[in-house]
Amino acid sequence: METLYARALRLLQTALRNPSAAFREGQWEAIEALVARRERLLLVQRTGWGKSLVYFIAARLLREHNGNKGLSLLISPLLSLMRNQVEMAERMGIHAETIHSANTHQWDTVESKLFADTVDLLLISPERLANAEFYERILQRIASRIVMLIVDEAHCISDWGHDFRPDYRRIVRILRLLPGNVPVLATTATANDRVVEDIRRQLGEGISVQRGSLARRSLQLQNIVLPSQAERLAWLAEHLDALPGSGIIYALTVADAERVARWLRSRGYEVYSYHADLDNALREELEQKLLQNEVKALVATVALGMGFDKPDLGFVVHFQRPGSVVHYYQQIGRAGRALEQAVIVLLGGEEDDEVVDYFIRTAFPPQAHTEAVLNALRRSSAGLSLNEMEQQVNLSRQQLDKVLRLLASETPSPILQMGGKYVLAPVAYVPDTERIQRLTALRRAEQEQMQQYLRSTQCLMLFLQSALDDPYAQPCGRCAVCRGEPIVPIQVNEVTVREAIHFLRRSEVPLEPRKMWPSRQGLSLAQGQSKIPEQLRPLEGRALCLWGDAGWGTLVRQGKYIDGFYSDQLVEGMVEMIRRWQPQPAPQWLTCVPSLRHPHLVPNFAQRLAQRLGIPFVACVRKVRETHPQKEMQNSFHQVSNLDGAFEVDPWSGISQPVFLVDDVVDSGWTLTVIAVLLRRAGSGPVFPIALAKQVLRGG
């Protein structure tokens, strides 16, 4: 009869398609602990070590030992990136299914298989646990058949983890419902001592910890400080060919990912952007292109991170510095899993701190946001839907979502979801402000640690291991510091830098027209309609740059906040943008968004722009009442309400011709939309919004 070890080894060799494959140190020991002794285990092992092999093999063996009955439940934030791992599971004869927001068309089929007990492994996101229908229809019905619970990326369960997610707290509640003999596996590559202890506390004192070295011997690390985006773009254009194979270039924001990809394609590279705003089909297509080495690189946000497995990934470059060592270690861990060497380059830039500061500031909802939501619920005996809440509370949908997730994760939770509405629960809620202050301070310390890493004069791998409390940390002998010389060149040609600056100054941003009013009630502008009639909408416009970027953005910021005057350079930049764009029908006059606080700033710029374009400037839009700054309005309802009745248009003899509507900095786009509607109602021709900068700062 085949021993447990022999069966496990055969499953490993099948998964890896290698009849001579052997377990890495610690893999068999983890499998044995789960299957033979039914233990609860926290597995802290380096990226690429093979943690998923442990839980796939254990899941298969546990089902076999249970007479081919029961299933393992895997909770992971990475479902959209686990396609290749699910394929590996299928090679081992493991029937794995997923239930998540991207495969709703398959839910009925998956449910039928679950209830027929033909599924070995069910993969769900932690957010699924917050769904009452999923909990009642599925989880309660299969709970008695769960033979193992797996918590992937377990650092997310810890307050101190770099990627804490409130919905992970619900896992602890599930653990309490499971019999003591159900094995539990929690896995992570990015847990320092503090995170390990927090996970151990939350998952129970009975949990044992298996910890291995975090050293990645195939990775050759190098840091290069290039403050300006133009320098970093030039470096990529000149040295990407020299990097081995295909790889990933990480950027902090969606806008930067798209811009870097456009620049590299303009230089002849097969490179595409990858981020959370892309639909799932396109993301899967791009993943396959990278897996098949059909592209040189994907320029990605954190959306392509944990869980993506390409064993022969040859390099990882960071266009900007991540906010923490653990983020950085996790991302560079995509490379060199089945290679003798892979190149890792961190390019530090001047905007890094500003972007990371923004993410730190918005990581937790301010107490004022939480109180605003709770107060709105106190005023409503019937509860509030998300749409109703937006009208009651001046918060964006994203901000509301953060508050609601945080409140729902508390034990006991002060809110309940009933149908499509949120209601107050009869519990006393005391916010843990001290905890949020502690965690914010930790994020600041992590940011400072990454600043130190960028300029480190000690072994770079040793720095990362020490920061992660790796007891096996030692110099790698392979990084640029250990070698005493660069692994890849650091020089940048000034000609290429100038070309990159020229590219940045030609990287205008589309301004998409708004199509729907946020509400048909309470807004006189909407005139009882939900949709903005097409004949009243502005046409697609253009912004010269992104706020604060390395092309025109610094000049825009200087003009707005330092000089109080927009330079002639910006006028010329806008003229060149319009000539490239050539909107049709061509505008024959120009007007601008008025301001009572700064009555001359935008009109002065608009007047000079009109003069250069050879068309008249007509200040026919008047502001008839003061408004709050639009940047203080956090959602569409409040943004439009703030503008409702604030502007009037004075018709003039040439108003029926196409027109440019000028503003300096655009955020939501509602100011341009509202004034465009008023212009059209006053008899104007098509309205083309143009702006100096668009404010956008989104990771994902």
Buried (B, 14 or more C-beta within 10 A) or exposed (E): EEEBEEBBBBBBBBBBEEEEBEBBEBBBBBBBBBBEEBBBBBBBBBBBBBBBBBBBBBBBBBBBBEEEEBBBBBBBBBBBBBBBBBEBBBEBEBBBBBBBEBBEEBBEEBBEBBEEBEBBBBBBBBBBBBBEEBBEEBBEEBEEBBBBBBBBBBBBBBBBBBBBBBBBBBBBEBBEEBEEEBBBBBBBBBBBEBBBBBBBEBBEEEBEBBBBBBBBBBBBBBBBBBBBBBBBBBBBBBBBEEBBBBBBBBBBBBBBBBBBBBBBBEBEBEBBBBBBBBEEEEBBEBBEBBBEEEBBBBBBBBBBBBBBBBEBBBBBBBBBBBBBBBBBBBBBBBBBBEBEBBBBBBBBBBBBBEBBBBBBEBBBBBEEBBBBBBEBBEEBEEBBEEEBBBBBBBBBBEBBEBBBBBBBBBEEBBBBBEEEBBBBBEEEBEBEEEEBEEBBEBBBEBBEBBBEBBEBEBBBBBBBBBBBBBEEBEBBEBBBBBEEEEBBEBEBEEEBBEBBBEBBBBBBBEBEBBEEBBBEEEBEBBEEEEEBEEEBBBBEBBBBBBBBBBBBBBBBBBBBEEEEBBBEEBBEBBBBBBEEBEBEEBBBBBBBBBBEEEEEBBBBBBBBBBEEBEBBBBEBBEBEEEBEEBEEBBBBBBBBBBBBBBBBBEEBEBBEBBBBBBBBBBBBBBBBBBBBBBBBBBEBBBBBBBBBBBBBBBBE
